[in-house]
Amino acid sequence: MNGKVTIAFLLALGILIIPRPIAAHHGTSAFYDMNHPVTLKGTVTEFAWTNPHAQVYFDVKDDKGNVVHWGCETWSPGKLARSGWTKNVLKPGDQITITLSPSKKGLPLGSLRKIVLATGKELLLDEMPEY
């Protein structure tokens, strides 16, 4: 009986401990400033339709005219597809206006909020993730 109690205890402990790293992975607010979104105008250099999160890479000119290379994390390709996106929706050279939650460390990285194409078409997400 003592062995069964020990096994049950260890299983219960594992169930309580394991979800923490999983939640940390999806804790976007740990990396990005969700309270101060920024909107940038830039040129797409790459759209990586990859798991676990698709990525948008784009160039923006700073106040001095220097090109800054940005990266923006989106959702999984499956979730994007359910929102009407395709792997070809963004192409190198596309002009975009992108709203993102910027890196808390001041790096040129962000978590996507919205993209507007030069045509005015908005690339939206079905729902905003919970942060």
Rosetta constraint file for C-alpha pairs under 8 A:
AtomPair CA 1 CA 5 HARMONIC 6.44 0.50
AtomPair CA 2 CA 6 HARMONIC 6.32 0.50
AtomPair CA 3 CA 7 HARMONIC 6.22 0.50
AtomPair CA 4 CA 8 HARMONIC 6.09 0.50
AtomPair CA 5 CA 9 HARMONIC 6.05 0.50
AtomPair CA 6 CA 10 HARMONIC 6.18 0.50
AtomPair CA 7 CA 11 HARMONIC 6.13 0.50
AtomPair CA 8 CA 12 HARMONIC 6.13 0.50
AtomPair CA 9 CA 13 HARMONIC 6.10 0.50
AtomPair CA 10 CA 14 HARMONIC 6.09 0.50
AtomPair CA 11 CA 15 HARMONIC 6.23 0.50
AtomPair CA 12 CA 16 HARMONIC 6.40 0.50
AtomPair CA 13 CA 17 HARMONIC 6.20 0.50
AtomPair CA 14 CA 18 HARMONIC 5.82 0.50
AtomPair CA 15 CA 19 HARMONIC 7.06 0.50
AtomPair CA 16 CA 20 HARMONIC 7.88 0.50
AtomPair CA 18 CA 22 HARMONIC 7.14 0.50
AtomPair CA 19 CA 23 HARMONIC 6.06 0.50
AtomPair CA 20 CA 24 HARMONIC 6.08 0.50
AtomPair CA 21 CA 25 HARMONIC 6.24 0.50
AtomPair CA 22 CA 26 HARMONIC 6.78 0.50
AtomPair CA 23 CA 27 HARMONIC 5.99 0.50
AtomPair CA 27 CA 31 HARMONIC 7.77 0.50
AtomPair CA 27 CA 131 HARMONIC 6.62 0.50
AtomPair CA 28 CA 32 HARMONIC 6.08 0.50
AtomPair CA 28 CA 111 HARMONIC 7.72 0.50
AtomPair CA 28 CA 131 HARMONIC 6.28 0.50
AtomPair CA 29 CA 33 HARMONIC 6.25 0.50
AtomPair CA 29 CA 34 HARMONIC 5.98 0.50
AtomPair CA 29 CA 131 HARMONIC 5.87 0.50
AtomPair CA 31 CA 103 HARMONIC 5.93 0.50
AtomPair CA 31 CA 104 HARMONIC 5.85 0.50
AtomPair CA 31 CA 105 HARMONIC 7.88 0.50
AtomPair CA 32 CA 101 HARMONIC 5.67 0.50
AtomPair CA 32 CA 102 HARMONIC 5.31 0.50
AtomPair CA 32 CA 103 HARMONIC 4.44 0.50
AtomPair CA 32 CA 104 HARMONIC 5.13 0.50
AtomPair CA 32 CA 110 HARMONIC 6.47 0.50
AtomPair CA 32 CA 111 HARMONIC 6.72 0.50
AtomPair CA 33 CA 37 HARMONIC 7.13 0.50
AtomPair CA 33 CA 101 HARMONIC 5.45 0.50
AtomPair CA 33 CA 102 HARMONIC 5.57 0.50
AtomPair CA 33 CA 103 HARMONIC 6.16 0.50
AtomPair CA 33 CA 104 HARMONIC 5.44 0.50
AtomPair CA 34 CA 101 HARMONIC 5.23 0.50
AtomPair CA 34 CA 102 HARMONIC 7.59 0.50
AtomPair CA 34 CA 131 HARMONIC 7.71 0.50
AtomPair CA 35 CA 101 HARMONIC 7.63 0.50
AtomPair CA 36 CA 101 HARMONIC 6.54 0.50
AtomPair CA 36 CA 102 HARMONIC 7.63 0.50
AtomPair CA 37 CA 99 HARMONIC 6.54 0.50
AtomPair CA 37 CA 100 HARMONIC 5.38 0.50
AtomPair CA 37 CA 101 HARMONIC 4.44 0.50
AtomPair CA 37 CA 102 HARMONIC 6.50 0.50
AtomPair CA 38 CA 99 HARMONIC 5.53 0.50
AtomPair CA 38 CA 100 HARMONIC 5.58 0.50
AtomPair CA 38 CA 101 HARMONIC 6.34 0.50
AtomPair CA 38 CA 102 HARMONIC 6.82 0.50
AtomPair CA 39 CA 97 HARMONIC 6.72 0.50
AtomPair CA 39 CA 98 HARMONIC 5.47 0.50
AtomPair CA 39 CA 99 HARMONIC 4.19 0.50
AtomPair CA 39 CA 100 HARMONIC 6.48 0.50
AtomPair CA 40 CA 60 HARMONIC 7.24 0.50
AtomPair CA 40 CA 97 HARMONIC 5.58 0.50
AtomPair CA 40 CA 98 HARMONIC 5.34 0.50
AtomPair CA 40 CA 99 HARMONIC 6.45 0.50
AtomPair CA 41 CA 60 HARMONIC 6.41 0.50
AtomPair CA 41 CA 95 HARMONIC 7.41 0.50
AtomPair CA 41 CA 96 HARMONIC 5.75 0.50
AtomPair CA 41 CA 97 HARMONIC 4.41 0.50
AtomPair CA 41 CA 98 HARMONIC 6.40 0.50
AtomPair CA 42 CA 58 HARMONIC 6.07 0.50
AtomPair CA 42 CA 59 HARMONIC 5.30 0.50
AtomPair CA 42 CA 60 HARMONIC 4.59 0.50
AtomPair CA 42 CA 61 HARMONIC 7.44 0.50
AtomPair CA 42 CA 95 HARMONIC 5.85 0.50
AtomPair CA 42 CA 96 HARMONIC 5.50 0.50
AtomPair CA 42 CA 97 HARMONIC 6.44 0.50
AtomPair CA 42 CA 98 HARMONIC 7.79 0.50
AtomPair CA 43 CA 58 HARMONIC 5.21 0.50
AtomPair CA 43 CA 59 HARMONIC 5.23 0.50
AtomPair CA 43 CA 60 HARMONIC 6.80 0.50
AtomPair CA 43 CA 92 HARMONIC 7.32 0.50
AtomPair CA 43 CA 93 HARMONIC 5.58 0.50
AtomPair CA 43 CA 94 HARMONIC 5.58 0.50
AtomPair CA 43 CA 95 HARMONIC 4.67 0.50
AtomPair CA 43 CA 96 HARMONIC 6.11 0.50
AtomPair CA 44 CA 56 HARMONIC 7.27 0.50
AtomPair CA 44 CA 57 HARMONIC 5.96 0.50
AtomPair CA 44 CA 58 HARMONIC 4.16 0.50
AtomPair CA 44 CA 59 HARMONIC 6.54 0.50
AtomPair CA 44 CA 90 HARMONIC 7.22 0.50
AtomPair CA 44 CA 91 HARMONIC 6.48 0.50
AtomPair CA 44 CA 92 HARMONIC 4.86 0.50
AtomPair CA 44 CA 93 HARMONIC 5.34 0.50
AtomPair CA 44 CA 94 HARMONIC 5.29 0.50
AtomPair CA 44 CA 95 HARMONIC 6.48 0.50
AtomPair CA 44 CA 96 HARMONIC 7.09 0.50
AtomPair CA 45 CA 56 HARMONIC 7.99 0.50
AtomPair CA 45 CA 57 HARMONIC 5.50 0.50
AtomPair CA 45 CA 58 HARMONIC 4.95 0.50
AtomPair CA 45 CA 59 HARMONIC 6.85 0.50
AtomPair CA 45 CA 91 HARMONIC 7.39 0.50
AtomPair CA 45 CA 92 HARMONIC 4.48 0.50
AtomPair CA 45 CA 93 HARMONIC 6.34 0.50
AtomPair CA 46 CA 56 HARMONIC 6.12 0.50
AtomPair CA 46 CA 57 HARMONIC 5.05 0.50
AtomPair CA 46 CA 58 HARMONIC 6.83 0.50
AtomPair CA 46 CA 90 HARMONIC 7.83 0.50
AtomPair CA 46 CA 91 HARMONIC 6.63 0.50
AtomPair CA 46 CA 92 HARMONIC 5.49 0.50
AtomPair CA 47 CA 54 HARMONIC 7.39 0.50
AtomPair CA 47 CA 55 HARMONIC 5.86 0.50
AtomPair CA 47 CA 56 HARMONIC 4.70 0.50
AtomPair CA 47 CA 57 HARMONIC 6.22 0.50
AtomPair CA 47 CA 87 HARMONIC 7.71 0.50
AtomPair CA 47 CA 90 HARMONIC 6.11 0.50
AtomPair CA 47 CA 91 HARMONIC 6.67 0.50
AtomPair CA 47 CA 92 HARMONIC 7.60 0.50
AtomPair CA 48 CA 54 HARMONIC 5.47 0.50
AtomPair CA 48 CA 55 HARMONIC 5.05 0.50
AtomPair CA 48 CA 56 HARMONIC 6.44 0.50
AtomPair CA 48 CA 87 HARMONIC 7.92 0.50
AtomPair CA 49 CA 53 HARMONIC 7.69 0.50
AtomPair CA 49 CA 54 HARMONIC 4.70 0.50
AtomPair CA 49 CA 55 HARMONIC 6.77 0.50
AtomPair CA 49 CA 77 HARMONIC 6.06 0.50
AtomPair CA 49 CA 87 HARMONIC 5.66 0.50
AtomPair CA 50 CA 54 HARMONIC 4.89 0.50
AtomPair CA 50 CA 55 HARMONIC 7.43 0.50
AtomPair CA 50 CA 76 HARMONIC 7.28 0.50
AtomPair CA 50 CA 77 HARMONIC 6.52 0.50
AtomPair CA 51 CA 76 HARMONIC 5.80 0.50
AtomPair CA 51 CA 77 HARMONIC 6.63 0.50
AtomPair CA 52 CA 75 HARMONIC 7.61 0.50
AtomPair CA 52 CA 76 HARMONIC 5.39 0.50
AtomPair CA 52 CA 77 HARMONIC 7.80 0.50
AtomPair CA 53 CA 73 HARMONIC 6.39 0.50
AtomPair CA 53 CA 74 HARMONIC 5.70 0.50
AtomPair CA 53 CA 75 HARMONIC 4.88 0.50
AtomPair CA 53 CA 76 HARMONIC 4.32 0.50
AtomPair CA 53 CA 77 HARMONIC 6.80 0.50
AtomPair CA 54 CA 73 HARMONIC 6.33 0.50
AtomPair CA 54 CA 74 HARMONIC 5.33 0.50
AtomPair CA 54 CA 75 HARMONIC 5.92 0.50
AtomPair CA 54 CA 76 HARMONIC 5.71 0.50
AtomPair CA 54 CA 77 HARMONIC 6.05 0.50
AtomPair CA 55 CA 71 HARMONIC 6.83 0.50
AtomPair CA 55 CA 72 HARMONIC 5.60 0.50
AtomPair CA 55 CA 73 HARMONIC 4.82 0.50
AtomPair CA 55 CA 74 HARMONIC 5.81 0.50
AtomPair CA 56 CA 71 HARMONIC 5.80 0.50
AtomPair CA 56 CA 72 HARMONIC 5.06 0.50
AtomPair CA 56 CA 73 HARMONIC 6.61 0.50
AtomPair CA 56 CA 74 HARMONIC 7.45 0.50
AtomPair CA 57 CA 69 HARMONIC 7.25 0.50
AtomPair CA 57 CA 70 HARMONIC 5.65 0.50
AtomPair CA 57 CA 71 HARMONIC 4.51 0.50
AtomPair CA 57 CA 72 HARMONIC 6.31 0.50
AtomPair CA 58 CA 69 HARMONIC 5.99 0.50
AtomPair CA 58 CA 70 HARMONIC 5.30 0.50
AtomPair CA 58 CA 71 HARMONIC 6.54 0.50
AtomPair CA 59 CA 67 HARMONIC 6.17 0.50
AtomPair CA 59 CA 68 HARMONIC 5.57 0.50
AtomPair CA 59 CA 69 HARMONIC 4.64 0.50
AtomPair CA 59 CA 70 HARMONIC 5.93 0.50
AtomPair CA 60 CA 67 HARMONIC 5.57 0.50
AtomPair CA 60 CA 68 HARMONIC 5.22 0.50
AtomPair CA 60 CA 69 HARMONIC 6.56 0.50
AtomPair CA 60 CA 70 HARMONIC 7.27 0.50
AtomPair CA 61 CA 65 HARMONIC 5.15 0.50
AtomPair CA 61 CA 66 HARMONIC 5.27 0.50
AtomPair CA 61 CA 67 HARMONIC 4.47 0.50
AtomPair CA 61 CA 68 HARMONIC 5.97 0.50
AtomPair CA 62 CA 66 HARMONIC 5.42 0.50
AtomPair CA 62 CA 67 HARMONIC 6.41 0.50
AtomPair CA 62 CA 68 HARMONIC 6.70 0.50
AtomPair CA 68 CA 108 HARMONIC 7.50 0.50
AtomPair CA 69 CA 108 HARMONIC 6.90 0.50
AtomPair CA 70 CA 108 HARMONIC 4.86 0.50
AtomPair CA 70 CA 109 HARMONIC 5.67 0.50
AtomPair CA 71 CA 108 HARMONIC 6.54 0.50
AtomPair CA 71 CA 109 HARMONIC 4.86 0.50
AtomPair CA 71 CA 110 HARMONIC 6.52 0.50
AtomPair CA 72 CA 100 HARMONIC 7.55 0.50
AtomPair CA 72 CA 109 HARMONIC 5.56 0.50
AtomPair CA 72 CA 110 HARMONIC 4.65 0.50
AtomPair CA 72 CA 111 HARMONIC 5.45 0.50
AtomPair CA 72 CA 112 HARMONIC 6.03 0.50
AtomPair CA 73 CA 109 HARMONIC 7.87 0.50
AtomPair CA 73 CA 110 HARMONIC 6.21 0.50
AtomPair CA 73 CA 111 HARMONIC 4.87 0.50
AtomPair CA 73 CA 112 HARMONIC 5.96 0.50
AtomPair CA 74 CA 111 HARMONIC 6.22 0.50
AtomPair CA 74 CA 112 HARMONIC 5.32 0.50
AtomPair CA 75 CA 79 HARMONIC 6.26 0.50
AtomPair CA 75 CA 80 HARMONIC 6.22 0.50
AtomPair CA 76 CA 80 HARMONIC 6.20 0.50
AtomPair CA 77 CA 81 HARMONIC 5.96 0.50
AtomPair CA 77 CA 87 HARMONIC 7.93 0.50
AtomPair CA 78 CA 82 HARMONIC 6.37 0.50
AtomPair CA 79 CA 83 HARMONIC 6.49 0.50
AtomPair CA 80 CA 84 HARMONIC 6.51 0.50
AtomPair CA 80 CA 85 HARMONIC 5.27 0.50
AtomPair CA 80 CA 86 HARMONIC 7.48 0.50
AtomPair CA 80 CA 125 HARMONIC 6.94 0.50
AtomPair CA 81 CA 85 HARMONIC 4.75 0.50
AtomPair CA 81 CA 86 HARMONIC 5.92 0.50
AtomPair CA 82 CA 126 HARMONIC 7.77 0.50
AtomPair CA 83 CA 124 HARMONIC 7.09 0.50
AtomPair CA 83 CA 125 HARMONIC 5.56 0.50
AtomPair CA 83 CA 126 HARMONIC 5.29 0.50
AtomPair CA 85 CA 89 HARMONIC 6.27 0.50
AtomPair CA 85 CA 123 HARMONIC 7.41 0.50
AtomPair CA 90 CA 94 HARMONIC 6.67 0.50
AtomPair CA 94 CA 117 HARMONIC 7.45 0.50
AtomPair CA 94 CA 118 HARMONIC 7.54 0.50
AtomPair CA 95 CA 117 HARMONIC 6.31 0.50
AtomPair CA 95 CA 118 HARMONIC 5.54 0.50
AtomPair CA 96 CA 115 HARMONIC 6.56 0.50
AtomPair CA 96 CA 116 HARMONIC 5.67 0.50
AtomPair CA 96 CA 117 HARMONIC 4.77 0.50
AtomPair CA 96 CA 118 HARMONIC 5.90 0.50
AtomPair CA 97 CA 115 HARMONIC 5.73 0.50
AtomPair CA 97 CA 116 HARMONIC 5.07 0.50
AtomPair CA 97 CA 117 HARMONIC 6.53 0.50
AtomPair CA 97 CA 118 HARMONIC 7.72 0.50
AtomPair CA 98 CA 112 HARMONIC 7.61 0.50
AtomPair CA 98 CA 113 HARMONIC 7.62 0.50
AtomPair CA 98 CA 114 HARMONIC 5.80 0.50
AtomPair CA 98 CA 115 HARMONIC 4.41 0.50
AtomPair CA 98 CA 116 HARMONIC 6.32 0.50
AtomPair CA 99 CA 112 HARMONIC 6.46 0.50
AtomPair CA 99 CA 113 HARMONIC 5.31 0.50
AtomPair CA 99 CA 114 HARMONIC 5.08 0.50
AtomPair CA 99 CA 115 HARMONIC 6.31 0.50
AtomPair CA 100 CA 110 HARMONIC 5.57 0.50
AtomPair CA 100 CA 111 HARMONIC 5.29 0.50
AtomPair CA 100 CA 112 HARMONIC 4.51 0.50
AtomPair CA 100 CA 113 HARMONIC 4.87 0.50
AtomPair CA 100 CA 114 HARMONIC 6.88 0.50
AtomPair CA 101 CA 110 HARMONIC 5.22 0.50
AtomPair CA 101 CA 111 HARMONIC 5.07 0.50
AtomPair CA 101 CA 112 HARMONIC 6.56 0.50
AtomPair CA 101 CA 113 HARMONIC 6.95 0.50
AtomPair CA 102 CA 106 HARMONIC 7.35 0.50
AtomPair CA 102 CA 107 HARMONIC 7.78 0.50
AtomPair CA 102 CA 108 HARMONIC 7.40 0.50
AtomPair CA 102 CA 109 HARMONIC 5.98 0.50
AtomPair CA 102 CA 110 HARMONIC 4.32 0.50
AtomPair CA 102 CA 111 HARMONIC 6.63 0.50
AtomPair CA 103 CA 107 HARMONIC 5.62 0.50
AtomPair CA 103 CA 108 HARMONIC 6.94 0.50
AtomPair CA 103 CA 109 HARMONIC 5.40 0.50
AtomPair CA 103 CA 110 HARMONIC 5.43 0.50
AtomPair CA 103 CA 111 HARMONIC 8.00 0.50
AtomPair CA 113 CA 124 HARMONIC 7.99 0.50
AtomPair CA 113 CA 125 HARMONIC 7.97 0.50
AtomPair CA 113 CA 128 HARMONIC 7.68 0.50
AtomPair CA 114 CA 122 HARMONIC 7.30 0.50
AtomPair CA 114 CA 123 HARMONIC 6.28 0.50
AtomPair CA 114 CA 124 HARMONIC 5.76 0.50
AtomPair CA 114 CA 125 HARMONIC 7.50 0.50
AtomPair CA 115 CA 122 HARMONIC 5.84 0.50
AtomPair CA 115 CA 123 HARMONIC 5.16 0.50
AtomPair CA 115 CA 124 HARMONIC 6.97 0.50
AtomPair CA 116 CA 120 HARMONIC 5.88 0.50
AtomPair CA 116 CA 121 HARMONIC 5.69 0.50
AtomPair CA 116 CA 122 HARMONIC 4.40 0.50
AtomPair CA 116 CA 123 HARMONIC 6.09 0.50
AtomPair CA 117 CA 121 HARMONIC 5.33 0.50
AtomPair CA 117 CA 122 HARMONIC 6.35 0.50
AtomPair CA 117 CA 123 HARMONIC 7.66 0.50
